[in-house]
Amino acid sequence: MYSDRKVALITGGARGLGLETGRQLAEKGFHVIIAARDAEAAEAAANGLRVGGYNASSVQLDVASDTDRQGVHQHIGEKFGKLDVLVNNAGVLLDGPDAGVAPTNPPGETPPSVLRNTFEVNFFGPIFLTQMLLPLLKKSEAPRIVNVSSVLGSLTMLSEESSPAYHARFVGYNTSKAALNMFTVLLAEELRGSAIKINSVHPGWVRTEMGGQNADLSIQSGALTAVKYATLPDDGPTGGFSTSRSASLGSIAAVCRVRSGCQPHIHVAWSTKSPRTVP
Ligand SMILES: NC(=O)c1ccc[n+]([C@@H]2O[C@H](COP(=O)([O-])OP(=O)(O)OC[C@H]3O[C@@H](n4cnc5c(N)ncnc54)[C@H](OP(=O)(O)O)[C@@H]3O)[C@@H](O)[C@H]2O)c1
């Protein structure tokens, strides 16, 4: 049992923001458990961290699978006996298949499969995993839960036409992140007075497979917000929705300005080309 180190679990940890969040937490001395739906990819990522001199291991987890979530609970319970940090990072954007174009379907026509598959990963997965791991988190002295959300889940930003995110109208993705934010608010209220802090974060617009290569932030910069909220001091906030990357909002606005046809559809360069992100 690794009782001498804080233990962090990162979902969707084998690539993108998840892997970098894990690396940065490992750099801060955490034992990082890389969780990914492909066990080999998870172990390869964890091994990469170990080769880099960090403390890491892996576990197989499709966040949409109840069996996998139970397996992760058992694994962490048996091996570590507690969990200090849970980063609900895994996410999908299934509303449109092509990078840089508007959603395939307007909100009134989005197919049930897109909505259901999106919510399984972006909403139900994080909720059910968090519920299952709460007993292990409560064994930590300073438990932190980070829900990786998006400004596209902000009711305010999607309601104000002057907002840079206004035209990014991905009904599945946006509603799943808005719902995730509400879970953050409600669970934080339930746990207020305990040592647990839970926050939603927006990483900024980041050059990952989902964010696309036109995004303005490097993966290293994008991971900073999740790491900050995973390592909050005891007097830090809970129940919030934060980003330390206001620059990224400006860049989304810039994308809108330089392209024609921003109304009614912004052309945020989201990439959803990877078949690996489609359950
Ligand atoms: N990039 C941005 O600009 C941006 C902006 C705002 C918010 N975000 C959020 O940041 C988080 C990470 O995104 P990213 O940019 O790093 O995207 P990414 O490169 O596409 O990575 C997505 C990650 O989610 C994992 N995943 C997908 N479905 C899963 C499932 N059913 N079970 C477990 N893992 C699953 C993927 O694993 P596989 O390798 O198995 O596919 C991958 O590790 C997401 O929640 C996203 O919504 C990103």
The ligand as a Tripos MOL2 file, in Angstrom:
@<TRIPOS>MOLECULE
LIG
   48    52     1     0     0
SMALL
NO_CHARGES

@<TRIPOS>ATOM
      1 N1         -9.4880   20.4870  -25.5020 N.am      1 LIG1
      2 C1        -10.2620   21.5210  -25.1770 C.2       1 LIG1
      3 O1        -10.1580   22.6090  -25.7700 O.2       1 LIG1
      4 C2        -11.2730   21.3850  -24.0760 C.ar      1 LIG1
      5 C3        -12.0110   22.5280  -23.7270 C.ar      1 LIG1
      6 C4        -12.9320   22.4400  -22.6920 C.ar      1 LIG1
      7 C5        -13.0970   21.2290  -22.0220 C.ar      1 LIG1
      8 N2        -12.3790   20.1370  -22.3840 N.ar      1 LIG1
      9 C6        -12.5940   18.8810  -21.6340 C.3       1 LIG1
     10 O2        -11.3500   18.3520  -21.2340 O.3       1 LIG1
     11 C7        -11.4500   16.9320  -21.0480 C.3       1 LIG1
     12 C8        -10.3110   16.2320  -21.7550 C.3       1 LIG1
     13 O3        -10.4410   16.5100  -23.1380 O.3       1 LIG1
     14 P1         -9.2130   16.5160  -24.1510 P.3       1 LIG1
     15 O4         -9.1900   17.8360  -24.7640 O.co2     1 LIG1
     16 O5         -7.9890   15.9500  -23.5190 O.co2     1 LIG1
     17 O6         -9.8110   15.5080  -25.2450 O.3       1 LIG1
     18 P2         -9.2230   14.2040  -25.9380 P.3       1 LIG1
     19 O7         -7.8200   14.4250  -26.3140 O.co2     1 LIG1
     20 O8        -10.2180   13.8720  -26.9820 O.co2     1 LIG1
     21 O9         -9.2720   13.1320  -24.7680 O.3       1 LIG1
     22 C9        -10.4750   12.6320  -24.3040 C.3       1 LIG1
     23 C10       -10.1550   11.5940  -23.2440 C.3       1 LIG1
     24 O10       -11.3940   11.0520  -22.7670 O.3       1 LIG1
     25 C11       -11.2690    9.6270  -22.8150 C.3       1 LIG1
     26 N3        -12.5580    8.9650  -22.9500 N.ar      1 LIG1
     27 C12       -13.5070    9.1450  -23.8880 C.ar      1 LIG1
     28 N4        -14.5390    8.3120  -23.6500 N.ar      1 LIG1
     29 C13       -14.2210    7.5930  -22.5450 C.ar      1 LIG1
     30 C14       -14.8710    6.5800  -21.7950 C.ar      1 LIG1
     31 N5        -16.0700    6.0790  -22.1400 N.pl3     1 LIG1
     32 N6        -14.2480    6.0840  -20.6850 N.ar      1 LIG1
     33 C15       -13.0340    6.5570  -20.3310 C.ar      1 LIG1
     34 N7        -12.3690    7.4890  -20.9930 N.ar      1 LIG1
     35 C16       -12.9600    8.0150  -22.0970 C.ar      1 LIG1
     36 C17       -10.3740    9.3570  -24.0170 C.3       1 LIG1
     37 O11        -9.8730    8.0600  -23.9270 O.3       1 LIG1
     38 P3         -9.5820    7.1180  -25.2310 P.3       1 LIG1
     39 O12        -8.1190    7.2840  -25.5080 O.co2     1 LIG1
     40 O13        -9.9540    5.7550  -24.7840 O.co2     1 LIG1
     41 O14       -10.4510    7.6360  -26.3390 O.co2     1 LIG1
     42 C18        -9.3300   10.4380  -23.8180 C.3       1 LIG1
     43 O15        -8.3840   10.0310  -22.8570 O.3       1 LIG1
     44 C19       -12.8350   16.5440  -21.5940 C.3       1 LIG1
     45 O16       -13.7280   16.3670  -20.5220 O.3       1 LIG1
     46 C20       -13.2380   17.7640  -22.4270 C.3       1 LIG1
     47 O17       -14.6350   17.9120  -22.5090 O.3       1 LIG1
     48 C21       -11.4760   20.1850  -23.4030 C.ar      1 LIG1
@<TRIPOS>BOND
     1     1     2 1
     2     2     3 2
     3     2     4 1
     4     4     5 ar
     5     4    48 ar
     6     5     6 ar
     7     6     7 ar
     8     7     8 ar
     9     8     9 1
    10     8    48 ar
    11     9    10 1
    12     9    46 1
    13    10    11 1
    14    11    12 1
    15    11    44 1
    16    12    13 1
    17    13    14 1
    18    14    15 2
    19    14    16 1
    20    14    17 1
    21    17    18 1
    22    18    19 2
    23    18    20 1
    24    18    21 1
    25    21    22 1
    26    22    23 1
    27    23    24 1
    28    23    42 1
    29    24    25 1
    30    25    26 1
    31    25    36 1
    32    26    27 ar
    33    26    35 ar
    34    27    28 ar
    35    28    29 ar
    36    29    30 ar
    37    29    35 ar
    38    30    31 1
    39    30    32 ar
    40    32    33 ar
    41    33    34 ar
    42    34    35 ar
    43    36    37 1
    44    36    42 1
    45    37    38 1
    46    38    39 2
    47    38    40 1
    48    38    41 1
    49    42    43 1
    50    44    45 1
    51    44    46 1
    52    46    47 1
@<TRIPOS>SUBSTRUCTURE
     1 LIG1         1 GROUP 0 **** ****
